[in-house]
Amino acid sequence: MSILKKKPLERLGYGFIPDEFIPSGQDEYFLRFQQNPRTDYRDLTNTEIEQLIDNGNWSGDWSKVKVSAVFDPNQVQNCKFYGLVRIGNLSPNYLDYRNLQLPIGLYHSTIISSDFGDDVAIHHVSYLSYFIVGNEVLLSQIKEMETGSTAKFGNGVLRDGEEPEQRIQLELCNENGARSVYPFDGMQAADVYLWTRNRHDSLLQKRFEELTDQKFGGQRGYYSQIGDRCVIKNTLTIKNVKIGTDAYIKGVSKLKNVTVNSSQESYTQIGEGCELVNGIIGYGCRIFYGVKAVRFILASYSQLKYGARLINSYLGDNSTISCCEVLNSLIFPAHEQHHNNSFLCAALVMGQSNMAAGATVGSNHNSRAADGEIIAGRGFWPGLCVSLKHNSRFASYCLIVKGDFLHELDIKLPFTLVSNDIQNDQLVLIPGYWFMYNMYALVRNSNKYAARDNRHFKNQYFEYDMLAPDTVNEMFAGMELLALSVADSLNPVGDIDQAERILAGRSLLANNGDLKDKTIFLKGAENARRPTVIQKVGEAYHLYRSFIKYYGVLHLMDALEEGLVLEDILIDLQGSQRTNWENIGGQLIESNTLRTFMDDIKTKKIDSWDSIHEFYHDKSKSYPSDKRRHALLSLIEILSLESMVLSTDKIVSLLDQALEHRIWIGEQIYKSRAKDYENQFKNMVYANDEERDIVVGKLEENSFINQQQQELEKFKIRVANLKGQF
C-alpha cells in the first residue's frame, strides 16, 4: 500500500536528493547544473514580479525564479512556481506544429524546480517537476510530468541506497529469468546475444554486469530531459524520462522510466493510447495506437503498432510488430510480425524473419516448468497457424507449413520446408525448398531488407545476403547430413564409421537418378518415434553444392577484378581452412575471433561497452575481406569434393558455371512469379487478363524481375571480361 505523506508547503521543490546521498561540498543541484550548464539566467526585476503576479502567477519565493535576457512577463500567465525554476529567452512568436499553433511562453501550468530553454511553449501542464526542457519545445495538455531522485530512464542500474531487487532486468529467451540482462541505452543486439548465451562463463557474466554499472554509476539526482524541438501533447503521465531532440509524442497514456532516442535526422514518434514502462527506444522508431511495452528495448527504426504487446524483449533494428504479443524474446534486425493472433515467447530469432497469422511460437509450458526455448536462424518463417513445441531449433531460412508440431524439432538443414504429414504420421523435410520453388521471394527479401535498413550510421554490418558464412557453413553441414542419411537409409551397415558412411552417401548422391522413388530418413530431427522423411534429397544436395561454388566464384571474381593474381591468392590461403562463424545480433563474426574478444573482456583488456561496440565496428569494416576469405576457402573445399583443385586453367570453366548458375537463378525468379499469372485459381477472381494486370501489374513490367535481368546482363559482361584475361 502506498503511504501518503504530508510535508510543509515551503519545502515543495526542494530536497530532491536526500541529504545523505549528496556528495560532500555539493548541493542538490550539482547534477542538474551538469546536465544544463547554462549560466546566463538572471533575477527578476521588481516590475517583472509585479507583472507576473498581475498575470495570475504565484511563487513562494520569486528570487528562485530565474529568467534570461529576452523576457516578457506577459508571456507567463496563470502559472505556479515551486523551487528553483530557470526560464530561457521568450521571443514574441508562436510555435506551429502540424496546425497546432501556440504562443511561446508558460501558460496555466504548475512548475516545480525545472529548467527551460529558449522559446518554449508550455500550455496546460498540470504538474511538471524536476525536468530540463530544451529549446523550442512545445508541451500542451499534459496531466503529469514528474521525476524521482532515483530515476534511471530505463537503464538496468541501481542508484545509491537501492536494493538489488529494484534493478530492472530483461528476462530474455527463457521465461525463468535465468538469461536476464541489465538493459542500457545504446545496447546492441550483439551485446544481448553474448550476455544471454554464455551463462556457463561466470567471469564473463560478471564483467558484463560491471561494465553496465560502470557506464552509468550510482549517483542519485538526475533530472528528466526533453530535447530541443520536441512536441508532446494530450498526454496523461510522463515520469523519469530522457527524450532526445525532435521527438513527437501525442495522446500517450504513460511513459515511465524510459529513454527515447531521437534526432533531427532520425526522429521518433509515439502515438495514442501507448503505455511504455521500463524501456529503451532507439532512433527513428514509430510506436502507435494502444501499444503496451514493459521491460523492453526497441532498436533503431523499428515499429510497434496497433495494440502490440512487447514484454521482457529486445526487438532489433528495422523491425515491425503489429497487433500481436511478444514475450521474453531476443529478436535480431529485420523481423516482421503483423497479425493480431500471432504469439512469440521465449525465443531467440536471428533476424530477417516473418511470423504469419495464427503462428504460436510460445506454448513452452510442456515441461515441469516454464523454461523452454526456441532458437531460429536467419530467415525463419513459421507459416499460418503453426504451433511449435519448446525446445526447438532451426537452421537458416526454414519455412514451416501450417500445422501443429507436437514434438521438439531440431532442423539442421538450411532453406528447408518443414511440414507435418498427419495422414502418414511423419515429419517431411524438403531441403533447398526456397531454391526450387520460391527464388523470387528469397532473392527479393535479401534486397528488401538491405533497402529498408534506414540507419543513418551503419557502423555495424548486418548481413542480409542469403549466401554468407553462416548459411554456407550450414549447407556444408547439410551436405554431410544428407549424404549420411542416404547411406543409412539405402545401405544400413552398423560397423562402418560415420566418415565412411558419408563417403558412401556422396557416391550414391553423385547419380541423383538412382535416388528416384527411394525413401530417405533423417535421424534426430524430431523428438518422436515416427519417421522424418527427406524429399528431393538429390536435388537439395546438388543445389547446396552449386550455391556454395557460386558463392566462392562470386568472391573470386571480385578479387580478380581488383587486380589480384590467382597464384598470390592461393599462397595467401595456403594452410588455411574454412572456419566457423556466429551470428551475433545480425552481424557475422568468425568464431575464433569472437572467443578471443570475449577473453579480452574477461581480462579487462576491453573495459567498457564503448570499446565492445568499437570491436563490432572494426569487425564490420573488415567483414567484406573476411567474408571473401571464407568464400574462397569454401570454393577450394567444395572443389576438393569434386576431386578438383583451384588453378588458373580451371577459372574459365568456373566462370562459365557461375554464369550458368546466375542464368538459372534468373529463370527461377521469373518462373516462381510467373506461376501466379498462369494458375487458373489465381486468375479466377479477375474478369480477364487485362483486369488482373491492372490489379497486380504486368509480369513483364515487374520491377524486381527487370532489375534482376539488368544485373544478369552486367554479370555476363563481367564474366566475359574475366574470361578474356585467361
N, C-alpha and C positions, 0 to 999 in steps of 0.2 A: 504494500500500500504506500502511495506517495505521501510525504509529510509536507503539509502546507505550513510555511514559516511566515512569521510577521517580524519585519525589521523597520527601523526608523527610516522615514521618507528621505531625510537628508543624506542617507548612505546609498540611495539608488544611483547607480552609475559609477560607484567606487568599490574598491576591494575586489576587482575582477580576479586577480591572482591572490589566493590566501597567503598571508604574510610568511608562513613557514616555507613557502615554495619560491619566494623572491630572493635571488642571489644577493649576497652582501654588497652594499654600495649601490644597489639598483632600486627602482621603484616599480610600481605595477605597469608602467607604460614602456618599459625598456624594449620589449619585443615589438610592441606596436610602433615605436619610433624606428625600429629597424625595418619593419615591413613598409612603413611610409616615412621615409627620411626627409620629406619636405619641411622646410623651415620658414617659409615666408608668411605664415599666419600672423595675424595681429589682433590686438584687443579691440573690442567695440568702443566707439565713442559714446558719450552720454546721449547725444542726439540720436544716434542709431538705436541705442537701447530703448529710448522713449518711443521711437517709431515702431520698433518691433513689438513693444507692449501694446501700442495702439492697434497693431495689426492682429491682435489676438494671440500673440506668442507668450510663452512663460518659461522662465528658468529660475531655479532656486539660487543660482549664483551666476550672474551674467559674465563674470570675469573668466568663467570656464568655457564660454562660447567664443571661439576664435574665428576670424574671417580673413579674407585676402584683400588684395588691393582693389579689385573691382567688386564692389558690394553695394547693393541697393536694398535697404530693409523692406521695401515694398514687394520684393521677390521672396520673402519669407512670411508666410501667413498661417495663423492658427496651428502653430507647432508647439510642442513641449520638449524642453531640453533638460537632460539629466547627465551629470558628469561632464567630462571634457569632450566637447564637440568642436570639430575643426572643419570649416567650410571653405572650399576653394572659390575662385572667381565666379561671379554670376553675371554673365553678359545679358543685355536686353534682347534676348532672342527666344525662340522656342525650338524644341526638338520634334522632328517629324519622322515617324517610322511606320510605313505601310498604312498611311492615313490616320494614325494616332498622332495628334498634334497637341503637345503640352508645353506650357511656358517653362523656361528654365527657372529653377528656384526650389524652395521647400514649402509644401502646402499640406495642411491637415494631417500632420504626422507626429508620432512620438519617437524621439531620437535619444538614445542612451549611449553615451561615450563612444562616438563613431567619428570617422573622418570621411570627408567628401572631396573629390577632385573638382576640376573646373567644369562649369556649365552642366551641372546635373539637373535633372527634372525629377523631383521626388514628390509624388502625389498620393495621398491617402494610404500611407503605410502606417498601419495601426500601431505597430511595435517594431522598432529596429534597434538592436543592441549589439555593441562591440563588433562593428563592421568597418572595413576600409573599402570605400566605394571609389572607383576610378573616374576618369574624365568622361563627360558626355554620356553618362549613364541615365537611363530612363527607368524609373520604378513607379508602378501605378497599381493601385488597388491590391495591396498585399496585406494579409491579415497579421502575419507574424514572421519576423526575421530575428533570429537570436543566435548567440554564440556562448558556449561554456568554456571555462578556462582549460578543460582537458580535451578540447576539440582536436581531432586527428584527421579530419577531412577524408575519411575512407581508408587511411593507411593503417596497417596492422601493427601499430606500435603502442607502447604504454607510456603514459605521462607520469611524471613523478607522483608517487603516492598511490598509484593504481595497483590493483591486484592482478595476477596473471590471468584469471578467468575473465577479465574485462578486455582482453586483447581480441580484436576482430581477426578471424581466420576464415579462409575459403576452404571448405571441405570438398575437395575435388576428386573425381574419378572413382570415388567409393563413398557410400553413404555413412560408413562407420567412422569417418573423420581421421582415419589413420594416414591419409595422404594430404593432410591440411598444409596450407602455406600461409605466410603473412603477406597480404596484398600491399602494394605500394604504388604510388604514382610513377608511371614510367615502366612498370613491369611488363616484360615481353612474354609472349607465349613460350619462347625458349626458356626463360627463367622458370616459368611454372612447370614446364615439362621436366627439366633437370631436377627440380626440387621434389616433385611428386614421384619421380621414378626411382630415385636412389635411396630408398628408405633403409636399406641394409647398411649404408655408409653413414654411420652416426657422426663422424667428424665432418663430413661434407654438409650434413643436415644442420649441424651446429653452426658452421660457417655461414650458411645462408641466413640463419636467424640473426647472427651477429652483424652481418652486413646490412640487414634491414634496420636493425636498431641503430647502427652506426650512421646510417644515411639520414635519420630524422632526429635522433636524440630524444630525451625525455622531458625537456623543459615545458612547463605549462605556460599558457598565456597568449597563444597566437590568436589573432583576430580572424574572423571570416573575411574573405576578399571577393570583390566583384570587379572584374577587369574593365578597361575602357570600352565605351560604346556598347555595353550590354543593354538589352531591353528585357525587363521582367514585368509581367502584368497579370492581373486577375489570378493571383496565386494565394494559396492558403498558408502553408508553413515552409519556411526555409531555415534550416538550422545547421550550424557547423559546416559551412561550405567554402570551397575555394573555386571560384569561377573565373576562367580566362577571359580574354577580350572578345568582344563581338558576339557573344552568345545571345540567343533569343529563346526566352522561356515564357510560356503563356499557359494559363489555366492549370497549373500543376497543383496536385493535392499535397504532395510532400516531397521535399528534398532534404535529407538528413544525413549528415556525416558523409559527404560526397565531394569529390573533386571533379570538376567539369573542365576539361581541357578545350580551349577554343582560341582561334586567332583570326585575323582578317582573311587569310588565305584558306583557312580550314575551320570555319565557324560551326559551332554545334547548336542544334535546336532541340528543345524539349517541349512537348505539347500537352494537350488537355488530358486531365484525369490521371496523370502518371504519379506513381509513388515509388521513389528511388531512395533506398536506405543502405548505408554502408557500402559504397561503391566508388569505383574509379571509371570515369568516362573519357575516352580518347578524343582526339581532334576530329572534327568533321562528322560527328555522329548525328543521327536523327532518331529521336525517341518520341513517339506519338500515341495518342488515343488509348488511354487506360492501361498502359504498361505497368507491371509490378515487378520490380527487381530489388533483391535483397542479397547482400554479400556477393558482390559481383565485380567483374572487370569487363568493360566493353572497350575493345581496342579500336584504333582509329578507323574512321569511315565505315563503321558498322551501324546497323539499324535495328531497332526494336519497335514493333508496330502492332496496332490492333489487338490490345489486350494480352500481348505476350507476357509470360512469366519466366523470369530468369533468376534462379536462386542458387547460391553457392556454386557459381560457374564462371568460367573465363571464355569469352567469345572473341575469336581472333579478328584481325583486320579484314575490312571489305566483306563482311558477313551480314546476313539479314535473317532475323527471326520474327515471324508474324504469328499472332493468334495462339500459338501452341505453348507448351510447357517444357522447360529445360531445367534439370536439377543436377547438381553435383557432377558437372561435366567440364572437361577441358577440350575446347574446340579450336583447332588451328585456322588460319585465314581462309577466306572464300568458302564459307559454309552457307547453305541456303535451306531454310525451313519455314515454309509459308502457310501451312494449313492448320486449321483450328483444332484438329483432332489427332495431331501427332505428339509424341511424347518421347523425350530423350532423357535418360537418367544414368548416372554412374558410368560415364563413358569417356574414353579418350578417342576423339575423332580428328584425324590428321589432315583435314582440310580438303578443299575442292569437292565438298560433299553436298548431298541433297537428300533431305528427308521428305518422302512423299506423304500424302494424306493418309491418315489411319495407321502410319507406322508407329509401332510401340517398341522402342528400344529402351525398356525401362522396368520390365517386370522382374526385378532382380531378387525378389523375396522367394527364391526357390532353394534356399539352403536354410540352415538353422538360424541364420542372422541376415540382416540386410547388408551383405558385404560382397556382393558380386560386382564384376567389372566387364566392360566391353572395350576392346581395342580394335580400331578400324584404320587401315591405311588410307592414303590419299585416294580421292575419287569414290569414296564409299557412297552407295546409293541403295538404301532399302526401299523397295517399291511399295505400292499401295497396300495398306493393311498388313504389312509384315510385322510379325511378333517374334522377337528373338529372346533366347534364354541366356542369362548370365551364367557362367563366364563364357564369352566367345571372343574369337579373334579372326580378323580378316586381312588378307593381303590387299595391295593397292587395286583400286578400280574393280571392286566387287559389286555386282548388281544382283539384288536379291528379289526373286519373284514373289508376288503376292502369296501369303500363306502363313500358317502358324508353325514355327520351328520349335518343337517341344524339347529338343536336346541341345546341349552345348555344341558349338561349332568351332572348328579350327581350320580355316580355309587358307592354305599357304600358296595357292595358285593365283597369280595376278590376272586382271582383266577377265574375271570369271563370272558367268551367270550361275547363280545358286538357286535351285528350285526343289520343292518338296513334292515328290511323286507319291501322292497318297494312295492312288489305285494300286501301284506295285510295291508300296511300302518301302521306298528307297529314297535316298538323297541323290540328286542328279547335279553334276557339275559340267559346265561347258567352258573349259579354259580358252582364253583368247576370244571370247564371245564378242567383245567390242570390235576387235579387228575384223571379224567375219560378218557382222550384221549391223553395226552402227558406227562405222568410221566417221560419218558426218558429225554425230554428236561428240565423239571422242576428240577429234581434232578441233572442232568448233569450241568446245568447252575450254581447251587449253588456251586458245586465242582469247576467248571471252574473259577468262579470269585475269589474264595479263592486262587486257584493255580496261577492266574495271578496277584495277589497282590504282586508287586515287591518291595514294600517299604523295605528299609534296617532297618528302625526303626519303628516298628509297635506299637508305643506307644498310638495310638488311635485305638480302637477296631471297625472295620467296620463289621456290621452284614450281612453275605451273606446267612445264613440258611433261608430256606423258612418257617421254624417254629421258630418263635421268638415272643417276647412280642407284637410287633406291629401287626403282621399277626394273631396271636392267638386272640388278643383283637378284631380284625376286624371280625374273624369268630364267636366269641361270639355275637357280634352285628349283624352279618349276620344271625345267627340262630334266633334271635328275629325278625329280619325284615322278614325272610321267614315265620316264624310262624304267624306273624301279617298279611302278605299278603295272606296266605292260609285262615285264619279266615275271613278276609274281603271279599275274593273272593267267598268262599263257604257258609259262614253264615253271610252275612252282617246285623249287628244289630247296630243301631245307639246309643242305650242307654248304651252299655257296655263300661267300660273304657279300656284303652289300655292294662293294665296288664292282665285283664281277657280275652281279645281277644288273647293275646299272649299265654296264657294257653290253650285256645280253639284250637289255631292253632297247638300247640305242640301235643295235643291229636290227632288231625287229622293226623299229620305227623308221629305219632307213628306207624301207619299202612300205609306204603308207597303205598300198593296196592290200597287203597281207592282213591288215587290221580290220577290213570291212567285215561287218556282221560279228565282230568279236566283242565280248563284254569285258570291259576293263574296270577293275575295282580299285578303290583307293582306301588305304587304311589310315585311321587316326583323324579323319575329318569330322566325325560326329561321335558324340558320346552315346552311342546306341548300338544295339545288336544288329539292326538292319544294315544292309549294304550301302555303300556310297559308290555310285557308278559315274565314270568319266565318259562323256560322249565327245566324239570328234577329237580323240586324243592325238591321232596322227597329224591332223590339220593344226592343232594347237602347238604341238612340238615344233613343227616346221615354221609356224608363224613366230613363235618365240625366237627361234634361231635367226630368222630373216630380219626381225626387228632389231635384235642385238647387233647383227652385222651392219644393218643400215645405220644404226646409231654410231657405230665405230667409224664407218666410212664418212659420214657427215662431218665428224670432227677431224678426220684425216684430211678431207678436202679443205677445211678451214686452215689447217696448219700449212698445207702445201700452197694455198693462195697467199699466205703471209710470207712466203719465200723460204720456208723451212725445207730442208732436204731430208728425204726419207731415211737415208743412212744415219744422219745425225739424230733423227727422231728415235730410231731403233737403238742407237747407242745409249741415248738418254734413258730409255725404258729397260735396258738390259738388266736382268736380275730382279726386276720388279714384278709384282703380281697384283691382280685386281683386288681391291680392299673392300671391307665392309663400310657402309655409310649409315648414318642415322638421321632421321627427320626430327629436328628439334624445333618445333613451333613453326613449321613451314620452310625452314632453312635446312639444307642438307649439309652435313659435316662428316668428314671421314672419321671413323670410329677411334682409331689410334690417336688422332689429333684431339678428339674430344676427351679421351681418357687423360692425356697429358694436361689439357686445360683444367680438368677437374682436380687433378693433383696439384696444380699451381694455386687453385683456390684454397685447397686444404693447407698448403704450406705458407699461405699468405703472400705468395709472390704476386697473386692477383688479390687485391684487398679492398675492392669497392664494386658496387653494382655498375658504376660508370665504366670501370675497367673491364668488367664482364661484357658489357654492351659494346665496348670498343673491340673486344675479341670477335664478337659477331660481325661487326663492320669490317674488320680486317679480313676475316674469312670470306665475307661476301665479295670483297674486292678480288680475292684470289680464286674464287669459286669457278669462274669460266676456265681458267687454266687447269685447276684441279679436276674439273669435270672432263676436260679434254683428255687429261692423262688417264682417267678412269675409262673413257671411251676407247682410247687406243689400246689399252691393256685388254679391254673386253674384246676388241676386234682380234687381237693376237690369240686370245684364248678360244674364241669361237672358231677361228680358222684352224686351230690345232685339233679341234674335234673333227674337222673335215680332212685331217692329215695335210694341211696346207701351212705354209709359212709366209708371213707378210714380207714381200720383197718387191723390188721395182717392176719385175716382169709380171707381177700379179695385179698391179694397180689398174691397168686398163680394164681388166676383167671385173675388178671390184667396182670400178666406176660404172661399168655397164649394168652390173647387178643392182647398184644403188638407184640408177635411173629407172631400171625396170620396176624396182620396188616402189619408187616415187610415183610412177605412172599408175601402178596398181592401186596405191593409196588414193590417187585422184579418182580412179574409176569406182572404187568402193565408196568414196564420199558421194559421188554422183548417184550411184545405184541405191544407196541406203536412203537418200532423199527422194529419188525418183519413184520408189515403191509407194510413197504417199499419193503420187499422181496416177499410178496405174491400178491401185486397189479399188475394186468396184464398191467396197463398203466405205472407203474414204470418200468416193465421188458421189455416193447416192444422196447426200444432203444438198447437192448443188443442182440447179436446173440444167446446167450444161457446163462444158469445159470453160467457157468464157466467164461464167459467174464464179467458178472455182478459182480461176486465175486472178479475178478481181479481189476475192476474199483472201487467198493465201499467197498470191503473187505467182508470176510465171516462173516455171522451173528454170528456163534459160536466162532469167533475169535475177536469179538468186545471187546476192552479192557475195556470200561466203564461197559458193562454188566457183564463181567467176574469179574471185581473189585467188583461190587455190590453183586455178588454171593458169593465171598470170604468174604465180610463183613457180609452177611447173615449167613454164617456158624459160624463166630465168635460170632454173635449175639445169635445164638442158644446155643452156649456154655455158654455165659453169663447168659442167661435165665435159663438153666439147673442148673448152679451153684447156682444161687439165689434161685431157687425153692427148692434145696436141703437144704437150711438153714431154710425153713419153712415147 
